[in-house]
Amino acid sequence: MRARFFDPDGSRYGLPTYPYGWARVWDADLATRAQLRELGLRPGGQEPVAQLMWRSRRAAHSGGVRIAWLYRISRALPVREMTAARRAAVEAALRARRTCRACRTEHDYCLPTSLQGCCPPCFEAAQAAEIAAVWAEETTAA
Ligand SMILES: [Zn+2]
């Protein structure tokens, strides 16, 4: 029954045809649309280069045979294209994470969240000022 769907040169079905689940064995570069999706890819305008065929009761209207087209992974494109707008949004988010909220300096590294959005010198200065303020309060109260 499997041999019925095995037509690697496409002489019987027009497209190279493999039984369900076998295509990757014959050609590791082939994937269905769903398999591309799992890889974060989409066909990207390419025509199917082969197909999978298998028997299915859900396909009674087409002789009990279902088909899934196969595409070349090497010619697929990312699902989400990096548009200029998306790149700008990513860059703005990174810039915000690099910019100290105290001195507004943009550093060449992302500021650790433990410093509450400050660069290390500003954080230390803020802490020193806080300690000094507490110290001053305690000495005047005494
Ligand atoms: Zn700073």
Backbone and ligand atoms as CSV (ligand in chain L), in Angstrom:
chain,resi,resn,atom,element,x,y,z
A,1,MET,N,N,0.842,-1.210,0.000
A,1,MET,CA,C,0.000,0.000,0.000
A,1,MET,C,C,0.869,1.250,0.000
A,2,ARG,N,N,1.991,1.213,0.729
A,2,ARG,CA,C,2.893,2.364,0.755
A,2,ARG,C,C,3.486,2.624,-0.624
A,3,ALA,N,N,3.802,1.553,-1.356
A,3,ALA,CA,C,4.419,1.698,-2.676
A,3,ALA,C,C,3.510,2.491,-3.608
A,4,ARG,N,N,2.217,2.433,-3.373
A,4,ARG,CA,C,1.263,3.180,-4.189
A,4,ARG,C,C,1.563,4.682,-4.150
A,5,PHE,N,N,2.064,5.166,-3.012
A,5,PHE,CA,C,2.331,6.602,-2.855
A,5,PHE,C,C,3.805,6.939,-3.012
A,6,PHE,N,N,4.577,5.990,-3.490
A,6,PHE,CA,C,6.013,6.232,-3.640
A,6,PHE,C,C,6.336,6.477,-5.104
A,7,ASP,N,N,6.573,7.741,-5.434
A,7,ASP,CA,C,6.795,8.130,-6.832
A,7,ASP,C,C,7.832,9.252,-6.844
A,8,PRO,N,N,9.089,8.928,-6.514
A,8,PRO,CA,C,10.088,9.989,-6.300
A,8,PRO,C,C,10.398,10.826,-7.524
A,9,ASP,N,N,10.170,10.314,-8.743
A,9,ASP,CA,C,10.449,11.156,-9.918
A,9,ASP,C,C,9.186,11.820,-10.466
A,10,GLY,N,N,8.045,11.603,-9.807
A,10,GLY,CA,C,6.828,12.299,-10.203
A,10,GLY,C,C,6.206,11.805,-11.496
A,11,SER,N,N,6.604,10.655,-11.995
A,11,SER,CA,C,6.081,10.183,-13.280
A,11,SER,C,C,4.603,9.807,-13.187
A,12,ARG,N,N,4.153,9.424,-11.997
A,12,ARG,CA,C,2.755,9.015,-11.857
A,12,ARG,C,C,1.854,10.169,-11.425
A,13,TYR,N,N,2.354,11.018,-10.490
A,13,TYR,CA,C,1.484,12.045,-9.897
A,13,TYR,C,C,1.831,13.466,-10.334
A,14,GLY,N,N,2.857,13.627,-11.164
A,14,GLY,CA,C,3.207,14.966,-11.621
A,14,GLY,C,C,4.251,15.642,-10.750
A,15,LEU,N,N,4.151,15.436,-9.447
A,15,LEU,CA,C,5.135,15.941,-8.490
A,15,LEU,C,C,5.791,14.736,-7.830
A,16,PRO,N,N,7.064,14.833,-7.478
A,16,PRO,CA,C,7.661,13.750,-6.690
A,16,PRO,C,C,6.787,13.473,-5.461
A,17,THR,N,N,6.453,12.227,-5.223
A,17,THR,CA,C,5.472,11.883,-4.200
A,17,THR,C,C,6.033,10.813,-3.267
A,18,TYR,N,N,5.816,11.075,-1.971
A,18,TYR,CA,C,6.300,10.149,-0.957
A,18,TYR,C,C,5.156,9.770,-0.039
A,19,PRO,N,N,5.211,8.555,0.548
A,19,PRO,CA,C,4.210,8.232,1.563
A,19,PRO,C,C,4.417,9.119,2.780
A,20,TYR,N,N,3.365,9.333,3.546
A,20,TYR,CA,C,3.399,10.192,4.721
A,20,TYR,C,C,4.572,9.820,5.626
A,21,GLY,N,N,5.338,10.820,6.029
A,21,GLY,CA,C,6.406,10.590,6.991
A,21,GLY,C,C,7.731,10.169,6.379
A,22,TRP,N,N,7.775,9.964,5.063
A,22,TRP,CA,C,8.988,9.427,4.471
A,22,TRP,C,C,9.872,10.472,3.814
A,23,ALA,N,N,9.337,11.633,3.524
A,23,ALA,CA,C,10.065,12.582,2.683
A,23,ALA,C,C,11.427,12.933,3.262
A,24,ARG,N,N,11.480,13.143,4.587
A,24,ARG,CA,C,12.730,13.568,5.205
A,24,ARG,C,C,13.806,12.499,5.067
A,25,VAL,N,N,13.360,11.236,4.925
A,25,VAL,CA,C,14.323,10.155,4.739
A,25,VAL,C,C,14.990,10.278,3.368
A,26,TRP,N,N,14.195,10.674,2.368
A,26,TRP,CA,C,14.713,10.747,1.006
A,26,TRP,C,C,15.395,12.070,0.726
A,27,ASP,N,N,14.905,13.125,1.326
A,27,ASP,CA,C,15.463,14.445,1.057
A,27,ASP,C,C,15.287,15.313,2.303
A,28,ALA,N,N,16.365,15.501,3.037
A,28,ALA,CA,C,16.299,16.199,4.328
A,28,ALA,C,C,15.908,17.663,4.175
A,29,ASP,N,N,15.913,18.187,2.953
A,29,ASP,CA,C,15.606,19.596,2.733
A,29,ASP,C,C,14.104,19.839,2.551
A,30,LEU,N,N,13.291,18.780,2.568
A,30,LEU,CA,C,11.854,18.931,2.324
A,30,LEU,C,C,11.080,19.037,3.631
A,31,ALA,N,N,10.062,19.891,3.633
A,31,ALA,CA,C,9.207,20.022,4.810
A,31,ALA,C,C,7.819,20.475,4.369
A,32,THR,N,N,6.793,20.036,5.087
A,32,THR,CA,C,5.445,20.537,4.838
A,32,THR,C,C,5.340,21.956,5.383
A,33,ARG,N,N,4.245,22.618,5.028
A,33,ARG,CA,C,4.012,23.975,5.528
A,33,ARG,C,C,4.000,23.988,7.066
A,34,ALA,N,N,3.368,22.948,7.667
A,34,ALA,CA,C,3.305,22.871,9.130
A,34,ALA,C,C,4.696,22.656,9.725
A,35,GLN,N,N,5.504,21.843,9.054
A,35,GLN,CA,C,6.867,21.610,9.557
A,35,GLN,C,C,7.727,22.860,9.426
A,36,LEU,N,N,7.530,23.612,8.335
A,36,LEU,CA,C,8.242,24.887,8.184
A,36,LEU,C,C,7.875,25.815,9.326
A,37,ARG,N,N,6.568,25.840,9.628
A,37,ARG,CA,C,6.049,26.723,10.676
A,37,ARG,C,C,6.730,26.416,12.019
A,38,GLU,N,N,6.928,25.127,12.287
A,38,GLU,CA,C,7.598,24.742,13.530
A,38,GLU,C,C,9.030,25.268,13.579
A,39,LEU,N,N,9.620,25.441,12.393
A,39,LEU,CA,C,10.985,25.966,12.316
A,39,LEU,C,C,10.998,27.494,12.241
A,40,GLY,N,N,9.809,28.120,12.331
A,40,GLY,CA,C,9.730,29.569,12.229
A,40,GLY,C,C,9.863,30.060,10.791
A,41,LEU,N,N,9.514,29.180,9.841
A,41,LEU,CA,C,9.669,29.518,8.427
A,41,LEU,C,C,8.330,29.434,7.706
A,42,ARG,N,N,8.292,30.030,6.502
A,42,ARG,CA,C,7.133,29.935,5.617
A,42,ARG,C,C,7.652,29.691,4.214
A,43,PRO,N,N,6.794,29.124,3.317
A,43,PRO,CA,C,7.293,28.798,1.974
A,43,PRO,C,C,7.910,30.007,1.267
A,44,GLY,N,N,7.345,31.195,1.456
A,44,GLY,CA,C,7.950,32.389,0.887
A,44,GLY,C,C,7.848,32.462,-0.617
A,45,GLY,N,N,6.687,32.051,-1.167
A,45,GLY,CA,C,6.460,32.220,-2.602
A,45,GLY,C,C,6.936,31.072,-3.475
A,46,GLN,N,N,7.680,30.136,-2.931
A,46,GLN,CA,C,8.145,29.019,-3.746
A,46,GLN,C,C,7.007,28.034,-4.024
A,47,GLU,N,N,7.047,27.401,-5.207
A,47,GLU,CA,C,6.077,26.364,-5.549
A,47,GLU,C,C,6.437,25.092,-4.785
A,48,PRO,N,N,5.419,24.257,-4.450
A,48,PRO,CA,C,5.766,22.978,-3.833
A,48,PRO,C,C,6.635,22.153,-4.780
A,49,VAL,N,N,7.647,21.482,-4.251
A,49,VAL,CA,C,8.561,20.708,-5.075
A,49,VAL,C,C,8.252,19.217,-5.001
A,50,ALA,N,N,7.419,18.828,-4.049
A,50,ALA,CA,C,7.058,17.424,-3.901
A,50,ALA,C,C,5.810,17.355,-3.034
A,51,GLN,N,N,5.274,16.161,-2.826
A,51,GLN,CA,C,4.088,16.039,-1.984
A,51,GLN,C,C,4.104,14.733,-1.207
A,52,LEU,N,N,3.407,14.771,-0.081
A,52,LEU,CA,C,3.166,13.564,0.702
A,52,LEU,C,C,1.762,13.090,0.393
A,53,MET,N,N,1.560,11.783,0.322
A,53,MET,CA,C,0.218,11.216,0.144
A,53,MET,C,C,-0.012,10.160,1.199
A,54,TRP,N,N,-1.207,10.170,1.751
A,54,TRP,CA,C,-1.553,9.106,2.691
A,54,TRP,C,C,-3.062,8.881,2.684
A,55,ARG,N,N,-3.443,7.670,3.096
A,55,ARG,CA,C,-4.859,7.331,3.145
A,55,ARG,C,C,-5.473,7.925,4.397
A,56,SER,N,N,-6.678,8.461,4.265
A,56,SER,CA,C,-7.340,9.048,5.423
A,56,SER,C,C,-8.839,8.970,5.225
A,57,ARG,N,N,-9.521,8.550,6.268
A,57,ARG,CA,C,-10.985,8.499,6.179
A,57,ARG,C,C,-11.578,9.901,6.131
A,58,ARG,N,N,-10.814,10.894,6.626
A,58,ARG,CA,C,-11.300,12.278,6.593
A,58,ARG,C,C,-11.295,12.856,5.190
A,59,ALA,N,N,-10.726,12.132,4.233
A,59,ALA,CA,C,-10.632,12.642,2.863
A,59,ALA,C,C,-11.495,11.812,1.910
A,60,ALA,N,N,-12.681,11.392,2.404
A,60,ALA,CA,C,-13.554,10.536,1.593
A,60,ALA,C,C,-13.912,11.200,0.275
A,61,HIS,N,N,-14.034,12.545,0.278
A,61,HIS,CA,C,-14.441,13.262,-0.924
A,61,HIS,C,C,-13.382,13.196,-2.021
A,62,SER,N,N,-12.118,12.894,-1.651
A,62,SER,CA,C,-11.086,12.837,-2.675
A,62,SER,C,C,-10.474,11.433,-2.747
A,63,GLY,N,N,-11.348,10.430,-2.671
A,63,GLY,CA,C,-10.883,9.059,-2.849
A,63,GLY,C,C,-10.139,8.500,-1.656
A,64,GLY,N,N,-10.308,9.154,-0.472
A,64,GLY,CA,C,-9.668,8.634,0.738
A,64,GLY,C,C,-8.178,8.908,0.798
A,65,VAL,N,N,-7.699,9.841,-0.034
A,65,VAL,CA,C,-6.275,10.137,-0.055
A,65,VAL,C,C,-6.068,11.600,0.303
A,66,ARG,N,N,-5.160,11.852,1.210
A,66,ARG,CA,C,-4.821,13.241,1.548
A,66,ARG,C,C,-3.428,13.566,1.041
A,67,ILE,N,N,-3.231,14.859,0.783
A,67,ILE,CA,C,-1.977,15.339,0.205
A,67,ILE,C,C,-1.463,16.502,1.040
A,68,ALA,N,N,-0.176,16.531,1.276
A,68,ALA,CA,C,0.463,17.726,1.861
A,68,ALA,C,C,1.637,18.091,0.969
A,69,TRP,N,N,1.663,19.337,0.560
A,69,TRP,CA,C,2.761,19.780,-0.293
A,69,TRP,C,C,4.040,19.939,0.509
A,70,LEU,N,N,5.145,19.709,-0.173
A,70,LEU,CA,C,6.466,19.822,0.449
A,70,LEU,C,C,7.246,20.964,-0.192
A,71,TYR,N,N,7.919,21.707,0.657
A,71,TYR,CA,C,8.706,22.859,0.209
A,71,TYR,C,C,10.159,22.666,0.605
A,72,ARG,N,N,11.042,23.428,-0.056
A,72,ARG,CA,C,12.461,23.360,0.275
A,72,ARG,C,C,12.754,24.238,1.482
A,73,ILE,N,N,13.299,23.633,2.531
A,73,ILE,CA,C,13.680,24.400,3.722
A,73,ILE,C,C,14.719,25.459,3.340
A,74,SER,N,N,15.628,25.076,2.414
A,74,SER,CA,C,16.712,26.001,2.044
A,74,SER,C,C,16.197,27.234,1.305
A,75,ARG,N,N,14.955,27.173,0.780
A,75,ARG,CA,C,14.412,28.333,0.069
A,75,ARG,C,C,13.301,29.020,0.849
A,76,ALA,N,N,13.029,28.541,2.073
A,76,ALA,CA,C,11.975,29.136,2.898
A,76,ALA,C,C,12.470,30.443,3.521
A,77,LEU,N,N,11.502,31.250,3.963
A,77,LEU,CA,C,11.820,32.549,4.566
A,77,LEU,C,C,11.301,32.585,6.001
A,78,PRO,N,N,11.861,33.461,6.835
A,78,PRO,CA,C,11.353,33.584,8.212
A,78,PRO,C,C,9.889,34.011,8.212
A,79,VAL,N,N,9.091,33.495,9.180
A,79,VAL,CA,C,7.669,33.844,9.272
A,79,VAL,C,C,7.496,35.346,9.456
A,80,ARG,N,N,8.294,35.922,10.378
A,80,ARG,CA,C,8.173,37.342,10.664
A,80,ARG,C,C,9.369,38.035,10.048
A,81,GLU,N,N,9.099,38.836,9.065
A,81,GLU,CA,C,10.196,39.543,8.427
A,81,GLU,C,C,10.621,40.723,9.273
A,82,MET,N,N,11.921,40.980,9.283
A,82,MET,CA,C,12.467,42.090,10.063
A,82,MET,C,C,12.243,43.367,9.263
A,83,THR,N,N,11.100,44.003,9.487
A,83,THR,CA,C,10.820,45.251,8.782
A,83,THR,C,C,11.608,46.382,9.438
A,84,ALA,N,N,11.685,47.495,8.749
A,84,ALA,CA,C,12.385,48.664,9.294
A,84,ALA,C,C,11.722,49.094,10.601
A,85,ALA,N,N,10.378,49.047,10.659
A,85,ALA,CA,C,9.655,49.475,11.855
A,85,ALA,C,C,9.963,48.547,13.029
A,86,ARG,N,N,9.983,47.214,12.762
A,86,ARG,CA,C,10.246,46.270,13.852
A,86,ARG,C,C,11.683,46.423,14.349
A,87,ARG,N,N,12.608,46.626,13.393
A,87,ARG,CA,C,14.010,46.798,13.798
A,87,ARG,C,C,14.160,48.055,14.653
A,88,ALA,N,N,13.461,49.125,14.261
A,88,ALA,CA,C,13.525,50.377,15.017
A,88,ALA,C,C,12.971,50.178,16.427
A,89,ALA,N,N,11.876,49.404,16.557
A,89,ALA,CA,C,11.278,49.161,17.873
A,89,ALA,C,C,12.234,48.375,18.759
A,90,VAL,N,N,12.896,47.371,18.170
A,90,VAL,CA,C,13.863,46.572,18.935
A,90,VAL,C,C,15.020,47.444,19.383
A,91,GLU,N,N,15.506,48.298,18.475
A,91,GLU,CA,C,16.634,49.163,18.820
A,91,GLU,C,C,16.262,50.170,19.907
A,92,ALA,N,N,15.030,50.692,19.837
A,92,ALA,CA,C,14.591,51.648,20.855
A,92,ALA,C,C,14.516,50.981,22.225
A,93,ALA,N,N,14.032,49.737,22.252
A,93,ALA,CA,C,13.928,49.010,23.523
A,93,ALA,C,C,15.311,48.761,24.104
A,94,LEU,N,N,16.262,48.400,23.233
A,94,LEU,CA,C,17.629,48.161,23.716
A,94,LEU,C,C,18.272,49.454,24.202
A,95,ARG,N,N,18.025,50.554,23.459
A,95,ARG,CA,C,18.593,51.838,23.841
A,95,ARG,C,C,18.084,52.244,25.232
A,96,ALA,N,N,16.770,52.008,25.482
A,96,ALA,CA,C,16.187,52.345,26.783
A,96,ALA,C,C,16.859,51.549,27.897
A,97,ARG,N,N,17.184,50.303,27.599
A,97,ARG,CA,C,17.827,49.470,28.628
A,97,ARG,C,C,19.280,49.850,28.851
A,98,ARG,N,N,19.863,50.599,27.890
A,98,ARG,CA,C,21.268,51.011,28.037
A,98,ARG,C,C,21.402,52.413,28.621
A,99,THR,N,N,20.275,53.135,28.691
A,99,THR,CA,C,20.339,54.541,29.100
A,99,THR,C,C,20.060,54.682,30.589
A,100,CYS,N,N,20.968,55.339,31.279
A,100,CYS,CA,C,20.816,55.552,32.727
A,100,CYS,C,C,19.706,56.580,32.960
A,101,ARG,N,N,18.776,56.279,33.862
A,101,ARG,CA,C,17.663,57.209,34.076
A,101,ARG,C,C,18.091,58.388,34.957
A,102,ALA,N,N,19.261,58.280,35.570
A,102,ALA,CA,C,19.737,59.399,36.399
A,102,ALA,C,C,20.545,60.392,35.571
A,103,CYS,N,N,21.589,59.926,34.878
A,103,CYS,CA,C,22.454,60.869,34.156
A,103,CYS,C,C,22.133,60.897,32.658
A,104,ARG,N,N,21.172,60.066,32.192
A,104,ARG,CA,C,20.718,60.028,30.797
A,104,ARG,C,C,21.834,59.647,29.829
A,105,THR,N,N,22.915,59.056,30.314
A,105,THR,CA,C,23.998,58.605,29.439
A,105,THR,C,C,23.616,57.266,28.825
A,106,GLU,N,N,23.863,57.149,27.503
A,106,GLU,CA,C,23.651,55.849,26.878
A,106,GLU,C,C,24.953,55.074,26.952
A,107,HIS,N,N,24.923,53.937,27.621
A,107,HIS,CA,C,26.113,53.112,27.788
A,107,HIS,C,C,26.155,52.060,26.686
A,108,ASP,N,N,27.289,51.378,26.561
A,108,ASP,CA,C,27.375,50.368,25.516
A,108,ASP,C,C,27.030,48.976,26.052
A,109,TYR,N,N,26.343,48.918,27.171
A,109,TYR,CA,C,25.883,47.650,27.726
A,109,TYR,C,C,24.499,47.876,28.331
A,110,CYS,N,N,23.745,46.795,28.510
A,110,CYS,CA,C,22.432,46.915,29.145
A,110,CYS,C,C,22.624,47.023,30.650
A,111,LEU,N,N,21.944,47.976,31.263
A,111,LEU,CA,C,22.096,48.191,32.702
A,111,LEU,C,C,21.386,47.065,33.452
A,112,PRO,N,N,22.051,46.473,34.441
A,112,PRO,CA,C,21.398,45.396,35.186
A,112,PRO,C,C,20.175,45.925,35.934
A,113,THR,N,N,19.102,45.121,35.946
A,113,THR,CA,C,17.864,45.577,36.597
A,113,THR,C,C,18.081,45.788,38.087
A,114,SER,N,N,19.105,45.139,38.648
A,114,SER,CA,C,19.365,45.298,40.088
A,114,SER,C,C,19.785,46.731,40.413
A,115,LEU,N,N,20.221,47.495,39.401
A,115,LEU,CA,C,20.619,48.889,39.626
A,115,LEU,C,C,19.464,49.849,39.369
A,116,GLN,N,N,18.258,49.313,39.192
A,116,GLN,CA,C,17.035,50.118,39.043
A,116,GLN,C,C,17.152,51.168,37.951
A,117,GLY,N,N,17.713,50.761,36.803
A,117,GLY,CA,C,17.749,51.650,35.647
A,117,GLY,C,C,18.874,52.666,35.683
A,118,CYS,N,N,19.781,52.528,36.639
A,118,CYS,CA,C,20.915,53.452,36.725
A,118,CYS,C,C,22.198,52.759,36.294
A,119,CYS,N,N,23.179,53.556,35.868
A,119,CYS,CA,C,24.495,53.010,35.624
A,119,CYS,C,C,25.184,52.841,36.984
A,120,PRO,N,N,26.229,52.009,37.060
A,120,PRO,CA,C,26.852,51.753,38.374
A,120,PRO,C,C,27.299,53.008,39.109
A,121,PRO,N,N,27.976,54.004,38.462
A,121,PRO,CA,C,28.371,55.200,39.233
A,121,PRO,C,C,27.174,55.949,39.811
A,122,CYS,N,N,26.098,56.099,39.025
A,122,CYS,CA,C,24.904,56.802,39.519
A,122,CYS,C,C,24.262,56.024,40.657
A,123,PHE,N,N,24.223,54.694,40.519
A,123,PHE,CA,C,23.608,53.877,41.563
A,123,PHE,C,C,24.392,54.024,42.862
A,124,GLU,N,N,25.733,53.974,42.751
A,124,GLU,CA,C,26.575,54.124,43.941
A,124,GLU,C,C,26.407,55.504,44.546
A,125,ALA,N,N,26.335,56.515,43.667
A,125,ALA,CA,C,26.175,57.886,44.155
A,125,ALA,C,C,24.838,58.032,44.871
A,126,ALA,N,N,23.778,57.411,44.295
A,126,ALA,CA,C,22.449,57.500,44.909
A,126,ALA,C,C,22.446,56.804,46.260
A,127,GLN,N,N,23.117,55.649,46.309
A,127,GLN,CA,C,23.175,54.922,47.581
A,127,GLN,C,C,23.961,55.711,48.625
A,128,ALA,N,N,25.088,56.307,48.170
A,128,ALA,CA,C,25.906,57.094,49.098
A,128,ALA,C,C,25.116,58.284,49.625
A,129,ALA,N,N,24.345,58.921,48.727
A,129,ALA,CA,C,23.528,60.075,49.129
A,129,ALA,C,C,22.464,59.643,50.130
A,130,GLU,N,N,21.874,58.459,49.890
A,130,GLU,CA,C,20.835,57.943,50.778
A,130,GLU,C,C,21.409,57.671,52.170
A,131,ILE,N,N,22.599,57.045,52.188
A,131,ILE,CA,C,23.256,56.742,53.462
A,131,ILE,C,C,23.597,58.041,54.201
A,132,ALA,N,N,24.103,59.003,53.408
A,132,ALA,CA,C,24.468,60.290,54.011
A,132,ALA,C,C,23.243,60.972,54.608
A,133,ALA,N,N,22.097,60.872,53.883
A,133,ALA,CA,C,20.865,61.508,54.357
A,133,ALA,C,C,20.394,60.850,55.646
A,134,VAL,N,N,20.441,59.514,55.682
A,134,VAL,CA,C,20.021,58.792,56.885
A,134,VAL,C,C,20.951,59.157,58.048
A,135,TRP,N,N,22.239,59.208,57.729
A,135,TRP,CA,C,23.257,59.534,58.748
A,135,TRP,C,C,23.016,60.932,59.306
A,136,ALA,N,N,22.757,61.876,58.421
A,136,ALA,CA,C,22.529,63.259,58.834
A,136,ALA,C,C,21.285,63.345,59.722
A,137,GLU,N,N,20.234,62.600,59.334
A,137,GLU,CA,C,18.984,62.598,60.092
A,137,GLU,C,C,19.216,62.065,61.494
A,138,GLU,N,N,19.977,60.963,61.561
A,138,GLU,CA,C,20.206,60.334,62.865
A,138,GLU,C,C,21.061,61.197,63.768
A,139,THR,N,N,22.050,61.897,63.147
A,139,THR,CA,C,22.934,62.710,63.987
A,139,THR,C,C,22.221,63.968,64.477
A,140,THR,N,N,21.292,64.504,63.656
A,140,THR,CA,C,20.580,65.710,64.110
A,140,THR,C,C,19.537,65.343,65.159
A,141,ALA,N,N,18.963,64.111,65.042
A,141,ALA,CA,C,17.941,63.677,65.992
A,141,ALA,C,C,18.563,63.424,67.365
A,142,ALA,N,N,19.855,63.030,67.352
A,142,ALA,CA,C,20.488,62.655,68.612
A,142,ALA,C,C,20.880,63.845,69.493
L,1,ZN,ZN,ZN,24.197,57.331,35.226
